[in-house]
Amino acid sequence: QEYGHEIKWYIDKTKTEKKYNWIGTGLVPRVREWEPHMDWADLIFLTDNVKHLDKLAYYFNRGYPIFGPTWEAANLELDRQAGVEAFESVGIKTIPGQEFKSYAAAISYVKQNPEKRFVSKPNGDADKALSYVSKNSADMVYMLEKWSKSNTLKGSFIIQEFIPGMEMAVGGWFGPHGFNKYVLENWEFKKLMNDDKGVATGEQGTVMRYVTESLLAEEVLYPLEPILHKMGYVGYVDINCMIAKDGTPYPLEFTNRPGWPLYNIQQALHKGDPAQWMLDLINGKDTLKVHEKIATGVVMSQPDYPYYHLPVEEVTGIPIYGVDDSTKPWLHPCEVMAGTAPCLEDGKIVNKKMWVTAGSYIIVCSGLGKTVEESKEAAYKIVDKISFPNSPMYRTDIGHRLEKQLPKLQAMGYCDGMVYCEEEDD
């Protein structure tokens, strides 16, 4: 909208209550159905890969300008075994593991290998909290028995051996021409609490940078080009890896879609029109311009995130204070809408139009810098300016672990030239 584009936005009803979803209301034009508007659009941007893919196949087959995953591309993420087979088909080494549809069979498998440590991951669009990294085989068996009794984990899942190491991801924008010149090296912070404690939420914040040369991209991203070409994929591809102590990268998963909040934070690095380069990518041209700096992003949420048990009315309409011309360029609204709330102005309390909440996953704050430390300090300066009167939640340590990990990764040849902080003069 800020660049003069006409927007029509479709979003599903709330996930748990199947009510009207207020996200974006009053900020962007909302539509109740998406198919009647497909012929109107000259760019169609898919924000996820788990819904409407059957209907979208009709439009993919007829050449509509869709930026996002086909069913085949989405399946590489949603079916972890399919992802493993894709990696192995192009010679990328994967973590040993097996797919299971039976808790009893998985429990038997773990008991037969008591000396090993395991990781369990669900297939499909399952709750991220159902991923589990065990301390030993005993607690893996306990979790499998627990899920079996409650029938919490529906569908298939995989059990993988635990590989100690450091997580690092690399991603790129892919179109008919292949990957764009710039690839994105990134580090996710997935747990709810500092020091990677608490429940897995998907991502609480991320550190990232665009580069034109990346060893990790050469090892686990570029070899995937033939597979992606065969699928006719256009969009973002991210491969999160565990870098083992010997320097071997083991891919953990595909993300063939925008990452959240990764995509929000990427906007702080992108230059110029946010839509034109996407249409160019569909047409096989790389016109994306980026800042060659480091970006850090921090998710701000409110209770009862990440569980979503409260009625949507209880987390909607809460004022978001601190949004102004100085902070807006670094704010990425998520579950936000337009509303009215009391504000203090010239010593008086007045009701003003402003951003208010439309859910519990509220906003992402970003910052740029030449170093990791500089970028995260910039992001947290924005965080400090934002408030909402309902127990704001966010991690205060996004980026911290890279102080120790960067030198180790760089000794293996990864993230060349990346600096955590400027050294002080003696």
MARTISE-906099 format. One line per field, with one value per residue (C-alpha): z, y negated, x; residue number from 1. Coordinates in nm, 2 decimals, padded with zeros to 4 digits. Example, Ala and Ser with C-alpha at 12.3 -4.5 7.8 and 13.67 -1.06 7.14 Angstrom:
BEGIN
z = 00.78,00.71 .
y = 00.45,00.11 .
x = 01.23,01.37 .
pos = 1,2 .
//
This chain:
BEGIN
z = 00.00,00.09,-00.26,-00.43,-00.49,-00.45,-00.20,-00.13,00.16,00.25,00.59,00.74,01.04,01.38,01.42,01.74,01.75,01.37,01.42,01.20,01.22,01.29,01.19,00.96,00.98,00.92,00.79,00.47,00.25,00.36,00.15,00.28,-00.02,-00.22,-00.55,-00.69,-00.69,-00.86,-01.20,-01.06,-00.91,-01.11,-00.81,-00.57,-00.25,-00.05,00.32,00.42,00.27,00.46,00.33,00.00,-00.20,-00.37,-00.50,-00.59,-00.81,-01.07,-01.08,-01.08,-01.38,-01.57,-01.52,-01.26,-01.12,-00.78,-00.55,-00.32,-00.29,-00.49,-00.31,-00.42,-00.27,00.05,00.09,00.13,00.46,00.57,00.51,00.67,00.52,00.17,00.26,00.37,00.05,-00.15,00.03,-00.02,-00.39,-00.45,-00.23,00.09,00.40,00.65,01.01,01.06,01.15,01.08,01.01,01.24,01.23,01.55,01.90,01.99,01.70,01.79,02.16,02.06,01.83,02.10,02.36,02.12,02.10,02.47,02.43,02.18,02.22,02.00,01.86,01.77,01.51,01.38,01.02,00.87,01.03,01.39,01.70,01.72,02.09,01.99,01.87,02.14,02.19,02.45,02.71,02.68,02.55,02.87,02.85,02.48,02.57,02.84,02.59,02.33,02.60,02.71,02.35,02.30,02.60,02.51,02.13,02.10,01.81,01.52,01.19,01.13,01.29,01.27,01.53,01.45,01.63,01.82,01.65,01.88,01.71,01.63,01.44,01.13,00.84,00.48,00.24,-00.10,-00.33,-00.62,-00.96,-01.32,-01.34,-01.02,-00.70,-00.67,-00.62,-00.25,-00.01,00.36,00.64,00.96,01.32,01.48,01.85,01.89,02.26,02.45,02.72,02.75,02.72,02.50,02.79,02.78,02.51,02.14,01.97,01.62,01.65,01.91,01.71,01.45,01.34,00.96,00.68,00.30,00.13,-00.22,-00.11,00.14,00.21,00.36,00.05,-00.16,00.05,00.12,-00.09,-00.44,-00.50,-00.46,-00.78,-01.01,-00.77,-00.74,-01.11,-01.17,-00.93,-01.09,-00.75,-00.71,-00.36,-00.06,00.04,00.38,00.50,00.87,00.96,01.25,01.20,01.37,01.55,01.24,01.03,00.85,00.79,00.85,00.72,00.98,00.76,00.45,00.48,00.13,00.22,00.40,00.75,01.04,01.18,00.94,00.65,00.87,00.96,00.60,00.52,00.72,00.48,00.16,-00.04,-00.25,-00.38,-00.17,-00.45,-00.78,-00.72,-00.64,-00.97,-01.14,-00.97,-01.11,-01.45,-01.40,-01.31,-01.00,-00.91,-00.53,-00.37,-00.01,00.27,00.33,00.70,00.99,01.10,01.43,01.50,01.83,01.86,02.11,02.23,02.51,02.72,02.65,02.37,02.26,02.36,02.22,02.47,02.55,02.35,02.08,02.23,02.54,02.33,02.08,02.10,02.35,02.25,02.12,02.25,02.10,01.73,01.56,01.26,01.44,01.52,01.23,00.98,01.23,01.33,01.15,01.26,01.29,01.49,01.47,01.36,01.36,01.67,01.92,02.27,02.54,02.48,02.68,02.47,02.59,02.95,02.86,02.80,02.46,02.25,01.93,01.63,01.66,01.62,01.86,01.91,01.71,01.88,02.11,01.85,01.82,01.65,01.54,01.62,01.40,01.39,01.16,01.22,01.09,01.38,01.56,01.87,01.69,01.52,01.83,02.03,01.76,01.77,02.15,02.14,01.94,02.18,02.47,02.30,02.24,02.52,02.56,02.89,02.91,03.03,02.72,02.65,02.46,02.49,02.59,02.46,02.08,01.92,02.24,02.18,01.85,02.06,02.13,01.82,01.54,01.60,01.60,01.29,01.11,01.20,00.99,00.70,00.76,00.79,00.66,00.76,01.01,01.32,01.66,01.80,01.74,01.95,02.19,02.16,02.44 .
y = 00.00,-00.24,-00.19,-00.25,00.11,00.22,00.50,00.76,00.99,01.32,01.48,01.78,01.78,01.81,02.15,02.27,02.10,02.07,01.71,01.41,01.33,00.96,00.95,00.66,00.52,00.14,00.16,00.35,00.43,00.78,01.02,01.30,01.54,01.56,01.74,01.46,01.23,01.45,01.30,00.95,01.00,00.96,01.10,01.37,01.42,01.73,01.69,02.05,02.41,02.61,02.48,02.44,02.62,02.85,02.56,02.36,02.65,02.54,02.19,02.31,02.53,02.24,02.01,01.77,01.54,01.73,01.66,01.96,02.34,02.60,02.91,03.10,02.82,02.80,03.18,03.16,02.98,03.14,03.49,03.51,03.85,03.70,03.42,03.67,03.86,03.54,03.45,03.79,03.80,03.51,03.65,03.45,03.64,03.68,03.78,04.15,04.20,04.37,04.27,04.42,04.43,04.64,04.54,04.90,04.95,04.63,04.72,05.07,04.90,04.67,04.95,05.16,04.87,04.77,04.62,04.36,04.02,03.94,03.65,03.68,03.46,03.47,03.46,03.22,02.89,03.01,02.81,02.72,02.81,03.17,03.18,03.33,03.35,03.62,03.63,04.00,04.30,04.32,03.98,04.04,04.35,04.16,03.89,04.15,04.33,03.99,03.90,04.25,04.23,03.88,03.95,03.60,03.66,03.77,03.89,04.00,03.88,03.95,04.06,03.94,03.99,03.68,03.52,03.27,02.95,02.59,02.49,02.27,02.22,02.09,01.99,01.83,01.70,01.94,01.89,02.01,01.87,02.06,01.90,01.53,01.39,01.32,01.61,01.57,01.71,01.72,01.84,01.91,01.89,02.14,02.17,01.94,01.84,01.72,01.97,02.19,02.29,02.37,02.48,02.48,02.20,02.22,01.90,01.62,01.42,01.46,01.32,01.31,01.16,01.17,01.28,01.37,01.65,01.91,02.25,02.38,02.28,02.47,02.78,02.80,02.53,02.51,02.89,02.88,02.67,02.97,03.08,02.72,02.67,02.99,02.87,02.53,02.37,01.99,01.86,01.89,02.21,02.24,02.53,02.54,02.76,02.90,02.85,03.14,03.12,03.24,02.96,03.18,03.01,03.23,03.07,03.08,02.96,02.78,02.46,02.40,02.08,01.76,01.82,01.64,01.42,01.47,01.31,01.01,00.95,00.99,00.68,00.47,00.59,00.54,00.22,00.05,00.18,00.49,00.64,00.57,00.80,01.09,01.05,01.03,01.36,01.53,01.41,01.55,01.22,01.14,00.77,00.80,00.53,00.57,00.41,00.61,00.57,00.80,00.80,00.91,00.96,01.01,01.14,00.96,01.15,01.16,01.43,01.69,01.73,01.99,02.19,02.01,02.13,01.79,01.67,01.44,01.15,01.16,01.09,00.84,00.46,00.41,00.08,00.10,-00.21,-00.35,-00.31,-00.63,-00.75,-00.67,-00.31,-00.21,-00.13,00.14,00.28,00.57,00.61,00.97,01.01,00.64,00.44,00.08,-00.04,-00.32,-00.35,-00.61,-00.80,-01.07,-01.38,-01.73,-01.63,-01.50,-01.16,-01.13,-00.84,-00.80,-00.57,-00.34,00.01,00.26,00.63,00.89,01.20,01.30,01.31,00.94,00.78,00.83,00.56,00.55,00.37,00.35,00.33,00.40,00.66,00.90,00.69,00.37,00.52,00.67,00.35,00.17,00.42,00.41,00.02,00.06,00.33,00.09,-00.17,00.06,00.15,00.30,00.33,00.71,00.86,00.82,01.13,01.15,01.30,01.07,01.28,01.31,01.33,01.39,01.75,01.64,01.48,01.83,02.01,01.78,01.84,02.22,02.20,01.99,02.23,02.48,02.24,02.11,01.75,01.60,01.24,01.21,01.02,01.05,00.72,00.47,00.52,00.24,00.06,00.12 .
x = 00.00,00.28,00.42,00.09,-00.02,-00.38,-00.41,-00.67,-00.60,-00.77,-00.71,-00.88,-01.10,-00.93,-00.76,-00.93,-01.27,-01.34,-01.46,-01.39,-01.02,-00.96,-00.60,-00.53,-00.89,-00.88,-00.52,-00.55,-00.86,-00.99,-01.19,-01.41,-01.33,-01.01,-01.10,-01.33,-01.02,-00.77,-00.83,-00.80,-00.45,-00.12,00.07,-00.06,00.15,00.10,00.19,00.19,00.18,-00.08,-00.42,-00.60,-00.32,-00.57,-00.77,-00.46,-00.34,-00.59,-00.44,-00.08,-00.16,-00.30,00.00,-00.14,00.13,00.16,00.45,00.46,00.46,00.28,00.16,00.48,00.70,00.50,00.52,00.90,00.84,00.51,00.63,00.97,01.05,00.98,01.23,01.49,01.46,01.49,01.81,01.96,01.86,02.11,02.38,02.32,02.39,02.10,02.06,01.97,01.61,01.28,00.92,00.65,00.27,00.25,00.35,00.41,00.65,00.84,00.87,01.00,01.26,01.39,01.40,01.61,01.86,01.89,02.24,02.12,01.97,01.67,01.46,01.09,00.93,00.57,00.48,00.23,00.10,00.14,00.20,00.57,00.55,00.51,00.87,01.09,01.47,01.53,01.81,01.83,01.63,01.42,01.26,01.19,01.00,00.81,00.70,00.59,00.39,00.24,00.14,00.00,-00.23,-00.36,-00.36,-00.21,00.03,-00.19,-00.06,00.30,00.62,00.99,01.24,01.60,01.93,02.05,02.35,02.53,02.64,02.53,02.22,02.26,02.03,02.07,01.79,01.73,01.47,01.41,01.25,01.27,01.63,01.74,01.84,01.89,02.23,02.19,02.13,02.03,02.24,02.03,02.02,01.68,01.60,01.31,01.23,01.00,01.25,01.60,01.89,01.66,01.44,01.07,00.84,00.93,00.74,00.87,01.08,01.11,01.37,01.63,01.97,02.03,02.24,02.23,02.56,02.66,02.90,02.81,02.97,02.65,02.45,02.70,02.66,02.28,02.10,02.23,02.23,01.84,01.80,01.70,01.43,01.29,01.30,01.11,00.84,00.82,00.87,00.88,00.94,01.17,01.36,01.52,01.73,01.80,02.10,02.28,02.66,02.83,03.16,03.35,03.19,02.94,02.60,02.30,01.98,01.70,01.41,01.28,01.09,00.94,00.74,00.80,00.93,00.77,00.91,01.20,01.01,00.91,01.28,01.39,01.18,01.43,01.70,01.51,01.54,01.27,00.94,00.84,00.63,00.79,01.09,00.85,00.67,01.01,01.11,00.81,00.92,01.28,01.46,01.66,01.60,01.61,01.82,01.93,02.13,02.45,02.42,02.32,01.95,01.81,01.44,01.25,00.90,00.67,00.37,00.11,-00.06,-00.17,00.08,00.20,-00.11,-00.41,-00.66,-00.81,-01.12,-01.00,-01.20,-00.97,-00.66,-00.81,-00.83,-00.55,-00.36,00.00,00.18,00.50,00.41,00.52,00.73,01.06,00.96,00.73,01.01,01.14,00.80,00.64,00.28,00.15,-00.17,-00.26,-00.56,-00.68,-00.87,-00.92,-00.77,-00.69,-00.37,-00.19,-00.16,-00.05,-00.14,-00.48,-00.63,-00.79,-00.92,-00.71,-00.70,-00.40,-00.27,-00.44,-00.39,-00.59,-00.43,-00.15,00.14,00.16,00.46,00.82,01.08,01.39,01.73,02.03,02.40,02.75,02.79,02.55,02.58,02.50,02.20,02.05,02.10,01.91,01.63,01.60,01.59,01.27,01.14,01.19,00.97,00.68,00.43,00.08,-00.11,-00.12,00.21,00.43,00.65,00.98,01.32,01.60,01.89,01.83,02.17,02.37,02.48,02.65,02.93,03.06,02.93,03.06,03.43,03.36,03.16,03.42,03.69,03.49,03.46,03.11,02.97,03.30,03.35,03.06,03.15,02.98,03.11,03.38,03.69,03.76,04.10,04.34 .
pos = 1,2,3,4,5,6,7,8,9,10,11,12,13,14,15,16,17,18,19,20,21,22,23,24,25,26,27,28,29,30,31,32,33,34,35,36,37,38,39,40,41,42,43,44,45,46,47,48,49,50,51,52,53,54,55,56,57,58,59,60,61,62,63,64,65,66,67,68,69,70,71,72,73,74,75,76,77,78,79,80,81,82,83,84,85,86,87,88,89,90,91,92,93,94,95,96,97,98,99,100,101,102,103,104,105,106,107,108,109,110,111,112,113,114,115,116,117,118,119,120,121,122,123,124,125,126,127,128,129,130,131,132,133,134,135,136,137,138,139,140,141,142,143,144,145,146,147,148,149,150,151,152,153,154,155,156,157,158,159,160,161,162,163,164,165,166,167,168,169,170,171,172,173,174,175,176,177,178,179,180,181,182,183,184,185,186,187,188,189,190,191,192,193,194,195,196,197,198,199,200,201,202,203,204,205,206,207,208,209,210,211,212,213,214,215,216,217,218,219,220,221,222,223,224,225,226,227,228,229,230,231,232,233,234,235,236,237,238,239,240,241,242,243,244,245,246,247,248,249,250,251,252,253,254,255,256,257,258,259,260,261,262,263,264,265,266,267,268,269,270,271,272,273,274,275,276,277,278,279,280,281,282,283,284,285,286,287,288,289,290,291,292,293,294,295,296,297,298,299,300,301,302,303,304,305,306,307,308,309,310,311,312,313,314,315,316,317,318,319,320,321,322,323,324,325,326,327,328,329,330,331,332,333,334,335,336,337,338,339,340,341,342,343,344,345,346,347,348,349,350,351,352,353,354,355,356,357,358,359,360,361,362,363,364,365,366,367,368,369,370,371,372,373,374,375,376,377,378,379,380,381,382,383,384,385,386,387,388,389,390,391,392,393,394,395,396,397,398,399,400,401,402,403,404,405,406,407,408,409,410,411,412,413,414,415,416,417,418,419,420,421,422,423,424,425,426 .
//
